[in-house]
Every structure is written in structure tokens, then in C-alpha cells.
Amino acid sequence: MYRTCLTVVLFSGLCHAQPNLTSPPAVSPQELRYLRFMLLNVASLDHDPKAIAAYEGSLVKLHGLSTQESAVIHSAGQTLHTALVQDRQSSRAIVAFRTTLLPSDLAALAALDAQREQTIATLANQILNSVSPATAARLRNAGHILANALHEN
């Protein structure tokens, strides 16, 4: 009986010590602001593909990304790019041929904005879950540095 109780206690302690892989790490507003900026640059609909590739290369150098980590960010950018294309098409359909937007149109546009921001937050969390802890710390730190710089100005 003693061994059974000890085994249960030890096993529950081990299970509790395991990271919860289903819940993403909490991203602070400062961190999300930087990751949002990064993702929107990687996913841009309006920038030249060569400029985007150069930006991705600069992220590798800036954050010391491995090839796999760079691919994670690139993939998140591609996912966001697809969402942005759909978002732009939906926005254009809502405002097409209208001189005045109805409250329902404004609500639909606001819903698209909210959906985009949720996608960005989800992708930011996926990035932080997929890169090494050291890289995640560097990405998070960049958000804090940016926030502090903006706060000082």
C-alpha cells in the first residue's frame, strides 16, 4: 500500500511537472506588438518578395534563428498571408459600390479586423511554442525593448 501511494504521488508530480502543450504561453501586449510587426512584414501583401526574403534573413541574424526556426516563422507568415488575402477580398466585397457604409458593414469590417488580430495572436503563440526557449526569450525581449523605446519617446 505504501509503495502504491508513493508511486501515485511521484507519478502525479511528474505529470504536473510536464509542460502543458495544449495551452500557449501568455504573450504580453508588448511581445505581441513586436511579433505582430514581424508577422505582418513576413506576410505582407504589398512588399516585394525580395524585400520580404531580405527581412526574413535579417530576422535570422538578429535573433540567431536556426533553419528550422526560420522555417517556423516563414510558415506562420505564409499562413497569415493567406488570411490577409482573404481578409482583403472580404473587405473589398463589403465596401464595393457603396458611398456610405451601413452599421452592418462597419460591424462586418470590425469582425474581420478582430479575426485578423486573433490569427496574429494565435500565430505568435505558435511561433513561441515552436522555437527553442532561448529564441523565444530573444523574441519576447525584442518586444520589451521596442515597447520601452516607444514609451521613452
C-alpha positions in Angstrom: 0.0 0.0 0.0 2.8 2.4 0.9 4.5 1.7 -2.4 1.3 2.3 -4.3 0.7 5.6 -2.6 4.3 6.7 -3.2 4.1 5.7 -6.9 0.9 7.6 -7.3 2.3 10.7 -5.6 5.6 10.5 -7.7 3.7 9.9 -10.9 1.3 12.8 -10.3 4.3 15.1 -9.6 5.9 14.1 -12.8 2.7 14.7 -14.8 2.3 18.1 -13.1 5.9 19.0 -14.0 5.4 18.3 -17.7 4.7 21.4 -19.8 1.1 21.9 -20.8 1.5 21.6 -24.6 -2.1 22.5 -25.3 -2.0 26.0 -23.8 0.2 28.5 -25.5 2.4 30.7 -23.4 1.0 34.0 -22.4 2.1 36.7 -24.7 2.3 40.2 -23.2 0.9 43.1 -25.2 4.5 44.3 -25.8 5.6 40.9 -27.1 2.5 40.6 -29.3 3.2 44.1 -30.7 6.6 43.1 -31.9 5.5 39.6 -33.1 2.6 41.3 -34.9 5.0 43.7 -36.6 7.3 40.8 -37.6 4.5 38.6 -38.9 2.9 41.5 -40.9 6.2 42.1 -42.6 6.7 38.5 -43.4 3.1 38.1 -44.7 2.9 41.5 -46.5 0.6 41.6 -49.5 2.3 44.8 -50.7 6.0 44.3 -50.2 8.2 42.9 -52.9 9.0 39.2 -52.3 12.8 40.0 -52.4 12.3 42.6 -49.6 10.3 40.0 -47.6 13.1 37.5 -48.1 15.7 40.0 -47.1 13.6 40.8 -43.9 13.4 37.2 -43.1 17.2 36.9 -43.5 17.6 39.8 -41.1 15.5 38.0 -38.5 17.8 35.0 -38.7 20.8 37.3 -38.0 19.0 39.4 -35.4 17.6 36.6 -33.3 20.1 33.8 -34.1 17.4 31.6 -35.7 18.2 28.1 -36.7 17.0 26.9 -40.2 14.0 25.2 -38.5 13.1 28.3 -36.5 13.3 30.4 -39.6 11.0 28.0 -41.4 8.5 28.2 -38.5 8.4 32.0 -38.9 8.2 31.7 -42.7 5.3 29.2 -42.4 3.4 31.4 -40.0 3.9 34.3 -42.4 2.5 32.2 -45.2 -0.5 31.3 -43.1 -1.1 34.9 -42.3 -0.5 35.9 -45.9 -3.4 33.6 -47.0 -5.6 35.1 -44.2 -4.7 38.6 -45.3 -5.6 37.8 -48.9 -9.0 36.5 -47.8 -9.4 39.5 -45.5 -8.7 42.0 -48.3 -11.1 40.2 -50.6 -13.9 40.2 -48.0 -13.3 43.9 -47.1 -13.5 44.8 -50.8 -16.7 42.9 -51.2 -18.2 44.7 -48.2 -17.4 48.2 -49.4 -17.9 47.6 -53.1 -20.1 50.1 -54.9 -21.0 51.8 -51.7 -20.8 55.5 -51.0 -22.0 55.1 -47.4 -21.3 52.2 -45.1 -24.2 50.8 -43.1 -23.8 49.8 -39.4 -23.9 46.2 -40.6 -21.0 46.9 -43.0 -19.0 48.5 -40.2 -19.7 45.6 -37.9 -18.6 43.1 -40.6 -15.3 45.1 -41.1 -14.7 45.2 -37.4 -15.3 41.4 -37.2 -12.7 41.0 -40.0 -10.2 43.1 -38.0 -10.9 41.1 -34.8 -10.4 37.8 -36.7 -7.1 39.1 -38.2 -5.8 40.1 -34.8 -6.8 36.7 -33.3 -5.0 34.9 -36.2 -1.9 37.0 -35.4 -2.1 36.2 -31.7 -2.5 32.5 -32.4 0.4 32.5 -34.9 2.6 34.4 -32.4 1.9 31.8 -29.8 2.6 29.0 -32.3 6.0 30.6 -33.0 6.9 30.9 -29.4 5.8 27.2 -28.8 7.8 26.0 -31.8 11.2 27.7 -31.4 13.8 27.0 -28.7 13.3 28.5 -25.3 16.4 30.8 -25.9 14.9 32.0 -29.2 11.5 32.5 -27.6 13.2 34.6 -24.9 15.0 36.7 -27.6 11.8 37.3 -29.5 9.9 38.2 -26.2 12.8 40.5 -25.2 12.7 42.3 -28.5 9.1 43.2 -27.8 10.0 44.6 -24.4 12.9 46.6 -25.9 10.6 48.0 -28.6 7.9 48.9 -26.0 10.4 50.6 -23.8 11.9 52.6 -26.7 8.4 53.7 -27.8 7.5 54.6 -24.2 10.5 56.8 -23.8 9.6 58.9 -26.9 
